[in-house]
Amino acid sequence: MNDTPEAAVEMRGITKRFGDTVANAEVDFEVGAGEIHVLLGENGAGKTTLMNILFGHIRQDAGTISIGGETVAIGSPHDAIDRGIGMVHQHFSLVPSFTVAENVMLGVKRVTDVRLSTADIERAVGQRADELGMPIDPAARVDDLPVDLQQRVEIIKAMFRGAKTLIMDEPTSLLGPTQIDNLLAILSSLRDRGHSIILVTHKLAEVMEVADRVTVLRRGERVASLARGEFDERTLARAMTGREREALPVRSDTDRSKQTAALRVRDLVVTAAHGTGRAIDGLGFDVYPGEILGIAGVEGNGQRELVDALLGIRTVDAGKLELVGADVTSASPVERRQTGLSAIPEDRQGLGLILDMSLAENLTIGDIAAGAYRRRGMIKWGDVRSHAAALLEEYDVRPPNPNATAGSLSGGNQQKVVLAREMSREPKVLIADNPTWGLDVGAVDYVHRRLLSLRDAGGAILLLSLDLEELFKLADRVVVIYRGRAMLTGDVDSIDSDSLSMAMAGRGAQT
């Protein structure tokens, strides 16, 4: 790559307002031909807005976009695609029942075109995939593919449509370590072939590995644009948040030999969500007071069914669950919460909150259902709001308004509301399911500190995360699961990355 690559795309003075909110304020951004340019920023910093403008989802209020030196108007994704810009979203837009080739060709030509035989389509797609260094079976159904190959289909689809500039939005959020390495290698290969890559990610380690340049947005403004050699993780984190990151407390030293497990799972068997086969197949582990046990594994290896079984919303086919000494295998979700179980769900918007309800209602809904905050059958809403206001202040939710709806908050502040509700109960056991998914650096640090605070207060935490850096930073021990079985178990200090990667891929001795 050249030291000063020719600009493929330039955005100058981009401004976008939504009512009184300024999402982008005179932002300059450019990506060179044959470079990977990373876009960083906290939630609400304006990254998504800027990329949606470039891809034609929304129109800017002011500013210009130039491609190859020519000023252009991009009014829709079709315009962007015609101009050589492709975008792979965090949530894929594939048709699961279609083949790889059919998904790639969707929108490229009319499906009634008599020249489009199945063999011709598959041959063309397979050839293009091989040329890009991303071999794949063009006849495979998408719903039979693992998540990393589904993502590969999205990239091939964009390239098949002539993309010279590729926008990747949080592309590693659902991938395991080997899959991440493969993706970064693919992006580097595309860059070396002259393509321009815009990578939106929260993971600073990935930035350090592949970024040629980094632009940081904060509160809608560009605050830094740095070339490789001018930045490190500390510099980028400070630019994103406007402050230094503090070191996390040291890991606890739990003597499990003198304790009784707070959560005990024995020979657990759970049927897969789609009803065929076992998602959890004889899994067993213990979580002790004052420790964090991490569950590692590529998405789709039983994590969802495990969480549902522990919470009591999915039937256990065999095995036993004990919570602080009580058998809760057949207990209802309410009974488990009364025994001391709390949970931070992966989907904070779909499962953790009711977006149309106020923060006060979200923070107390379980207590109200159990009969709290009542007098003579009437809910004491003044007490509800007072309690909520105190929690919002304690957990630094912005704005700390009990009457605001949950849907009006940013993702980070929504997660703080979930934390406030679940952790204020002082649970004996907390299930934290990807608790920092999609959060920015500042919000991630906040969640981590709250989890460690609960651990140090004697709480037992089961942490499920697709982010291995997070697991090794927080967990005392790790269990790697593959197809519902424990492939590897041990203290984090005794597990090397190679053994972990092999276990996540289903290789290595089961423990």
C-alpha positions in Angstrom: 0.0 0.0 0.0 1.2 3.5 -0.7 2.1 5.8 2.2 -0.5 8.4 0.9 -3.0 6.4 -1.1 -5.2 8.2 -3.7 -8.6 8.9 -2.1 -11.3 6.5 -3.4 -14.1 8.2 -1.4 -14.1 11.6 0.2 -16.8 13.0 2.5 -16.4 16.7 3.3 -18.2 18.8 5.9 -20.9 16.2 6.4 -23.6 17.5 8.7 -26.8 15.7 9.8 -29.4 16.7 12.3 -32.3 14.8 13.7 -34.5 17.5 15.3 -32.3 19.2 17.9 -29.8 16.5 17.9 -26.7 16.9 15.7 -25.5 13.4 14.7 -22.7 14.6 12.4 -21.1 18.1 12.6 -19.1 19.1 9.6 -17.3 15.7 9.5 -14.5 15.0 7.1 -13.7 11.4 6.2 -11.9 9.7 3.4 -10.7 6.3 2.5 -7.8 5.7 0.1 -7.6 3.1 -2.7 -6.1 0.0 -1.2 -6.3 0.8 2.5 -8.3 -0.3 5.5 -9.7 2.8 7.3 -11.2 2.1 10.7 -14.1 4.3 12.1 -14.2 4.4 15.9 -16.4 6.2 18.4 -18.7 5.6 21.3 -22.4 4.8 20.9 -24.1 7.9 19.6 -20.8 9.4 18.3 -22.2 9.5 14.7 -20.5 6.5 13.0 -23.6 4.7 11.9 -25.1 8.0 10.6 -22.0 8.8 8.6 -21.9 5.3 7.0 -25.7 5.4 6.3 -25.2 8.6 4.5 -22.4 7.1 2.4 -24.5 4.1 1.5 -27.5 6.1 0.7 -29.8 5.1 3.6 -30.2 8.7 4.6 -29.3 12.1 3.1 -27.0 14.6 4.7 -28.1 18.1 5.5 -24.9 19.6 4.4 -21.5 18.5 2.9 -20.4 16.7 -0.2 -19.4 13.2 -1.2 -16.8 12.5 -3.9 -15.9 9.2 -5.5 -12.7 9.1 -7.6 -12.5 12.9 -7.5 -16.1 13.4 -8.8 -18.7 14.9 -6.6 -21.8 12.7 -6.5 -25.3 12.6 -5.0 -26.1 9.3 -3.3 -29.9 9.2 -2.6 -30.3 5.4 -2.1 -28.4 2.2 -1.6 -28.9 1.6 -5.4 -27.0 4.8 -6.1 -24.2 3.7 -3.7 -24.0 0.2 -5.4 -23.9 1.8 -8.8 -21.0 4.0 -7.6 -19.0 1.0 -6.4 -19.9 1.1 -2.7 -21.0 -2.0 -0.8 -22.0 -2.5 2.8 -22.1 -5.6 5.0 -24.4 -4.9 7.9 -24.0 -6.4 11.4 -27.2 -8.4 10.8 -27.1 -10.1 7.4 -29.8 -9.6 4.7 -29.7 -13.1 3.2 -32.6 -15.3 2.3 -31.9 -18.5 4.4 -33.8 -20.9 2.2 -31.8 -19.8 -1.0 -28.5 -21.1 -2.1 -25.3 -19.1 -2.0 -25.5 -18.4 -5.7 -29.2 -17.3 -5.5 -28.4 -14.9 -2.7 -25.5 -13.4 -4.6 -27.5 -12.9 -7.7 -30.6 -11.4 -6.1 -31.1 -8.0 -7.6 -28.3 -8.4 -10.1 -30.5 -9.6 -13.0 -34.1 -10.3 -13.5 -35.1 -13.8 -12.2 -37.1 -14.3 -15.4 -34.1 -13.8 -17.6 -33.9 -17.0 -19.7 -30.1 -16.8 -19.8 -29.9 -17.5 -16.1 -29.7 -21.2 -15.7 -28.8 -22.6 -12.3 -25.6 -24.0 -13.6 -24.5 -20.7 -15.1 -25.3 -18.8 -11.9 -23.4 -21.2 -9.7 -20.5 -21.3 -12.1 -20.2 -17.5 -12.2 -20.5 -17.1 -8.4 -18.1 -19.9 -7.7 -15.5 -18.4 -10.1 -15.9 -14.9 -8.6 -15.5 -16.3 -5.0 -12.3 -18.1 -6.0 -10.9 -15.0 -7.6 -11.5 -13.1 -4.4 -9.8 -15.8 -2.3 -13.1 -16.7 -0.6 -13.9 -20.2 -1.9 -17.4 -21.4 -1.1 -19.9 -24.0 -2.4 -22.3 -21.9 -4.5 -25.0 -24.6 -4.4 -25.1 -24.7 -0.5 -28.2 -23.4 1.2 -27.4 -20.4 3.3 -29.2 -21.7 6.4 -26.9 -24.7 6.4 -23.8 -22.5 6.6 -22.0 -21.3 9.8 -22.1 -17.6 10.6 -18.7 -16.9 9.2 -19.6 -18.4 5.8 -22.9 -16.5 5.7 -20.8 -13.3 6.2 -18.6 -14.4 3.4 -21.7 -14.7 1.1 -22.5 -11.0 2.0 -19.0 -9.9 1.0 -19.1 -11.9 -2.2 -22.5 -10.4 -3.0 -21.1 -6.9 -2.6 -18.1 -7.7 -4.7 -20.2 -9.4 -7.4 -22.1 -6.1 -7.7 -18.9 -4.3 -8.4 -18.0 -2.9 -5.0 -14.7 -1.1 -4.9 -15.3 0.3 -1.4 -16.6 -2.0 1.2 -18.2 -0.9 4.5 -18.1 -3.5 7.2 -20.2 -2.8 10.3 -19.1 -4.6 13.5 -18.2 -7.7 11.4 -16.6 -9.8 14.2 -19.3 -9.5 16.8 -20.6 -13.1 16.3 -17.3 -14.8 15.3 -14.9 -17.0 17.2 -11.1 -16.5 17.2 -10.3 -18.6 14.1 -13.2 -17.1 12.2 -12.0 -13.6 13.2 -8.5 -14.3 11.9 -9.9 -15.6 8.7 -12.1 -12.5 8.2 -9.2 -10.1 8.9 -7.1 -12.1 6.4 -9.8 -11.7 3.8 -10.1 -8.0 4.4 -6.3 -7.6 4.2 -6.3 -9.5 0.9 -9.1 -7.3 -0.5 -7.0 -4.3 0.5 -3.9 -5.7 -1.2 -6.0 -6.2 -4.4 -6.8 -2.4 -4.4 -10.1 -2.4 -2.7 -10.9 0.2 0.0 -12.3 -1.1 3.3 -14.1 1.0 5.9 -14.2 -1.0 9.1 -16.6 0.0 12.0 -15.6 -1.9 15.1 -15.4 -1.5 18.9 -12.5 -4.0 19.3 -9.3 -2.1 19.6 -7.2 -5.3 19.2 -8.6 -5.7 15.7 -7.8 -2.0 14.9 -4.2 -2.6 15.9 -4.0 -5.6 13.7 -5.4 -4.4 10.4 -5.9 -0.6 10.4 -3.9 1.6 8.0 -5.7 4.7 9.3 -8.2 5.4 12.1 -10.7 8.2 12.4 -12.3 8.8 15.7 -15.7 10.5 16.2 -17.0 11.9 19.5 -20.4 13.5 19.9 -20.8 13.9 16.1 -17.4 15.5 15.5 -14.1 14.2 14.2 -11.6 14.4 17.0 -8.7 12.4 15.5 -7.5 10.9 12.3 -4.3 8.9 12.7 -2.1 6.8 10.5 -0.5 3.5 11.4 2.4 4.1 13.8 0.6 7.2 15.3 -1.8 5.3 17.5 -2.0 2.5 20.1 -5.0 1.2 22.1 -4.5 3.7 24.9 -4.4 6.6 22.4 -7.6 5.5 20.7 -9.5 4.8 23.8 -8.7 8.3 25.1 -9.7 9.9 21.9 -13.1 8.0 21.9 -14.0 8.8 25.5 -12.1 12.0 26.2 -10.4 10.4 29.3 -7.9 7.8 30.3 -9.0 4.3 30.9 -8.5 3.1 34.4 -7.1 -0.4 35.1 -9.6 -3.0 36.2 -9.3 -4.5 39.7 -7.1 -7.5 39.9 -8.7 -10.9 39.5 -10.1 -12.5 42.7 -8.3 -15.4 44.4 -11.2 -17.7 45.2 -10.5 -20.9 47.2 -13.1 -23.2 45.8 -12.1 -26.1 48.1 -13.7 -24.4 51.1 -16.9 -23.3 49.4 -20.2 -24.7 48.2 -21.1 -24.0 44.6 -23.7 -21.3 44.2 -24.8 -22.8 40.8 -24.3 -26.5 40.0 -25.1 -28.0 36.6 -25.0 -31.7 36.3 -25.3 -33.9 33.1 -27.6 -31.3 31.5 -29.4 -32.3 28.3 -31.5 -29.8 26.3 -33.1 -30.2 22.9 -32.1 -27.7 20.3 -34.4 -24.8 19.6 -35.5 -26.1 16.3 -36.5 -29.4 17.9 -34.0 -31.8 16.3 -31.0 -33.1 18.2 -29.3 -32.0 21.4 -28.2 -28.4 21.8 -26.8 -29.3 25.3 -25.4 -32.8 25.6 -24.4 -33.9 29.1 -22.9 -30.5 30.1 -21.8 -30.0 33.7 -20.0 -27.2 35.7 -20.0 -25.3 39.0 -19.9 -21.6 39.7 -18.7 -20.6 43.1 -19.4 -17.4 45.2 -16.8 -14.7 44.4 -15.8 -16.0 41.0 -16.7 -15.5 37.4 -16.9 -18.6 35.2 -16.7 -17.8 31.5 -18.4 -19.8 28.8 -16.6 -19.6 25.5 -17.7 -21.0 22.1 -18.6 -20.0 18.6 -22.2 -18.8 18.3 -24.7 -21.6 17.9 -23.1 -24.2 20.0 -25.7 -24.4 22.7 -25.3 -21.0 24.5 -28.9 -19.9 23.8 -30.4 -23.1 25.0 -28.1 -23.2 28.1 -29.2 -19.7 29.2 -32.9 -20.5 28.6 -32.6 -23.7 30.6 -30.9 -22.0 33.5 -33.6 -19.3 33.5 -36.4 -21.8 33.4 -37.9 -20.8 30.1 -36.8 -24.0 28.3 -37.6 -27.5 29.5 -34.6 -29.6 30.7 -34.7 -33.1 29.1 -32.2 -34.6 31.6 -29.8 -33.6 34.3 -30.0 -31.5 37.4 -29.7 -27.8 38.3 -29.0 -26.6 41.8 -29.1 -22.9 42.9 -27.6 -22.1 46.3 -28.2 -25.7 47.4 -31.8 -25.9 46.2 -32.9 -28.2 43.3 -34.5 -25.9 40.7 -34.5 -28.2 37.8 -38.3 -28.0 37.5 -38.7 -24.6 39.2 -40.4 -21.7 37.4 -38.5 -18.5 36.4 -40.2 -16.6 39.2 -39.2 -19.3 41.7 -35.6 -19.1 40.5 -35.5 -15.4 40.8 -36.8 -15.7 44.4 -34.0 -18.2 45.1 -31.4 -15.6 44.1 -31.0 -15.8 40.3 -30.7 -12.7 38.1 -29.8 -12.3 34.4 -28.5 -9.8 32.0 -29.9 -11.0 28.6 -28.0 -10.8 25.4 -30.9 -8.9 23.7 -31.4 -5.9 26.0 -34.1 -4.4 23.7 -36.0 -7.6 23.0 -35.7 -9.4 26.4 -34.2 -7.0 28.9 -36.5 -4.0 28.5 -39.9 -3.0 27.4 -39.0 -0.1 25.2 -42.4 1.7 25.3 -42.4 1.7 29.1 -40.8 4.3 31.4 -37.5 3.6 33.1 -39.4 3.5 36.5 -41.6 0.8 35.2 -38.8 -1.2 33.7 -36.8 -1.0 36.9 -39.6 -2.2 39.1 -41.9 -4.4 36.9 -40.8 -7.6 38.6 -41.3 -6.2 42.1 -44.7 -4.7 41.2 -45.8 -8.1 39.9 -44.7 -9.7 43.1 -46.8 -7.3 45.1 -44.3 -4.6 46.1 -45.1 -0.8 46.0 -48.8 -1.4 46.8 -51.2 -0.2 49.4 -54.7 -1.5 49.5 -54.3 -2.9 46.0 -53.1 0.5 44.5 -49.6 0.9 43.2 -47.7 3.7 44.9 -46.2 5.3 41.9 -44.4 8.0 43.9 -42.4 5.3 45.6 -41.7 3.6 42.3 -40.3 6.8 40.8 -38.3 7.6 43.9 -36.7 4.1 43.9 -36.0 4.4 40.2 -34.5 7.8 40.4 -32.0 6.5 43.1 -31.0 3.6 40.9 -30.6 5.8 37.8 -28.3 8.1 39.7 -26.3 5.2 41.2 -25.8 3.5 37.8 -25.1 6.8 36.0 -28.0 6.4 33.5 -28.3 9.4 31.2 -30.7 11.1 31.4 -31.6 10.0 34.9 -35.3 10.6 34.3 -37.6 7.9 35.7 -40.4 9.0 33.3 -38.2 8.7 30.1 -39.0 5.6 28.0 -36.4 2.9 27.7 -36.5 3.2 23.9 -35.3 6.8 24.0 -31.9 5.8 25.6 -28.7 4.9 23.8 -27.6 1.2 23.9 -25.1 1.8 26.6 -27.6 3.5 28.9 -30.2 0.9 28.2 -27.7 -1.7 29.4 -27.1 0.3 32.5 -30.9 0.2 33.3 -30.8 -3.6 33.0 -27.7 -3.7 35.2 -29.4 -1.5 37.8 -32.5 -3.7 38.0 -30.7 -7.0 38.1 -27.7 -6.2 40.3 -29.6 -4.0 42.8 -31.3 -7.3 43.9 -27.9 -8.5 45.2 -28.3 -11.8 43.4 -26.6 -15.0 44.6 -26.0 -16.0 40.9 -25.9 -13.6 37.9 -26.1 -14.9 34.3 -24.4 -12.3 32.1 -25.1 -13.2 28.5 -22.9 -11.1 26.2 -23.4 -8.1 28.5 -21.2 -5.7 26.5 -22.4 -6.7 23.0 -22.5 -3.6 20.8 -21.3 -1.2 23.5 -18.6 1.4 23.2 -15.4 1.5 25.2 -16.7 3.7 28.0 -19.9 1.6 28.4 -17.9 -1.7 28.3 -15.6 -0.4 31.1 -18.6 0.5 33.2 -20.2 -3.0 32.8 -17.0 -4.7 33.6 -16.5 -2.7 36.8 -20.0 -3.5 37.9 -19.5 -7.2 37.3 -16.3 -7.2 39.2 -17.9 -5.3 42.0 -20.6 -8.0 42.3 -17.9 -10.7 42.2 -15.9 -9.1 44.9 -19.1 -8.8 47.1 -19.4 -12.6 46.9 -21.7 -13.0 43.9 -21.3 -15.9 41.5 -21.3 -14.9 37.8 -21.7 -17.0 34.8 -20.4 -14.9 31.9 -21.2 -15.9 28.3 -19.3 -13.9 25.8 -18.2 -14.2 22.1 -15.4 -11.7 23.0 -12.4 -13.8 24.1 -10.6 -10.7 25.3 -13.4 -10.0 27.6 -13.5 -13.5 29.0 -9.8 -13.5 29.7 -10.0 -10.1 31.3 -12.8 -10.9 33.7 -13.2 -14.7 34.1 -11.4 -16.8 36.8 -12.1 -20.0 34.9 -13.4 -20.8 31.4 -15.4 -23.7 30.0 -15.3 -24.0 26.2 -18.4 -25.6 24.7 -18.8 -27.2 21.3 -22.1 -28.7 20.2 -23.3 -28.6 23.7 -20.4 -30.4 25.3 -17.5 -29.1 27.4 -14.4 -29.4 25.3 -12.0 -27.6 27.6 -12.2 -26.4 31.3 -9.5 -24.6 33.3 -8.2 -21.5 35.0 -7.7 -18.7 32.5 -4.1 -18.4 33.4 -3.5 -22.0 32.4 -5.2 -22.0 28.9 -3.3 -20.8 25.9 -4.9 -19.3 22.8 -4.0 -22.3 20.6 -5.8 -24.8 22.9 -8.7 -22.5 23.2 -9.1 -22.1 19.4 -8.9 -25.8 18.9 -11.5 -26.5 21.5 -13.8 -23.9 20.0 -13.4 -25.7 16.7 -14.3 -29.1 18.3 -10.7 -30.4 18.4 -8.7 -31.5 21.4 -9.5 -33.7 24.3 -12.7 -33.2 26.2 -12.4 -32.4 29.9 
